[in-house]
Amino acid sequence: MVKILLKKVRWEKNWTVTKVSVMSGVSHSMISDIENEKAVPTINVLCAIARGLQVPVTDLFIDTNGIQGSTKTNVDQI
């Protein structure tokens, strides 16, 4: 499972939800819903938020299962 770290990143920057909304163009309510796990953002929304926060999009999420990414696909695992 992937956990969205929007609130953590926002707090580290000491930004309000309103500032993130203005900087990203994503509605205040959507940001709040994402932070409270009431909405699952699309990749486009995550990218807009990351641009607004001026961080790489990868800073906004973490794999909670501890699975490491790989550039190779093992066909036997599919």
C-alpha positions in Angstrom: 0.0 0.0 0.0 1.1 3.5 -0.7 0.7 6.2 2.0 0.4 9.8 1.0 2.7 12.1 3.1 1.2 15.4 2.1 0.5 16.6 5.6 4.0 15.7 6.7 5.6 17.5 3.8 3.3 20.5 4.3 4.1 20.7 8.0 7.8 20.5 7.4 7.5 23.5 5.1 5.2 25.2 7.7 2.6 25.8 5.0 -1.2 26.0 5.5 -3.6 24.0 3.4 -4.6 27.3 1.9 -1.1 28.1 0.8 -0.7 24.6 -0.8 -4.0 25.1 -2.5 -3.0 28.5 -4.0 0.5 27.3 -5.0 -0.8 24.1 -6.6 -4.1 25.0 -8.0 -5.7 22.1 -6.2 -8.8 22.9 -4.1 -8.5 23.4 -0.4 -11.1 20.7 0.2 -9.3 18.1 -2.0 -6.0 18.7 -0.1 -7.8 18.3 3.2 -9.5 15.1 2.0 -6.2 13.7 0.8 -4.6 14.5 4.2 -7.5 12.9 6.1 -7.5 9.8 3.8 -11.0 10.6 2.5 -9.8 10.9 -1.1 -7.3 9.2 -3.3 -5.6 11.7 -5.6 -4.8 11.0 -9.2 -1.1 11.2 -10.3 -2.0 14.5 -12.0 -3.2 15.9 -8.7 -0.1 14.6 -6.8 2.1 16.2 -9.5 0.3 19.5 -9.2 0.7 19.5 -5.4 4.4 18.5 -5.6 5.0 21.4 -8.0 3.2 23.8 -5.7 5.2 22.5 -2.7 8.4 22.7 -4.8 9.3 19.1 -4.0 9.8 15.9 -6.1 6.5 14.0 -6.4 8.2 11.0 -4.7 8.5 13.1 -1.5 4.7 12.8 -1.2 4.3 9.1 -0.8 5.9 6.0 0.7 5.4 2.3 0.1 4.2 1.0 3.5 4.8 -2.6 2.5 8.6 -2.0 2.3 8.7 -3.2 -1.3 11.7 -1.7 -3.1 11.2 -0.4 -6.6 13.0 -2.1 -9.5 13.7 -1.3 -13.1 13.5 -5.0 -13.9 10.3 -7.1 -14.0 10.5 -10.7 -13.0 7.9 -12.5 -15.3 7.7 -15.4 -12.8 6.2 -13.0 -10.2 3.4 -11.8 -12.5 
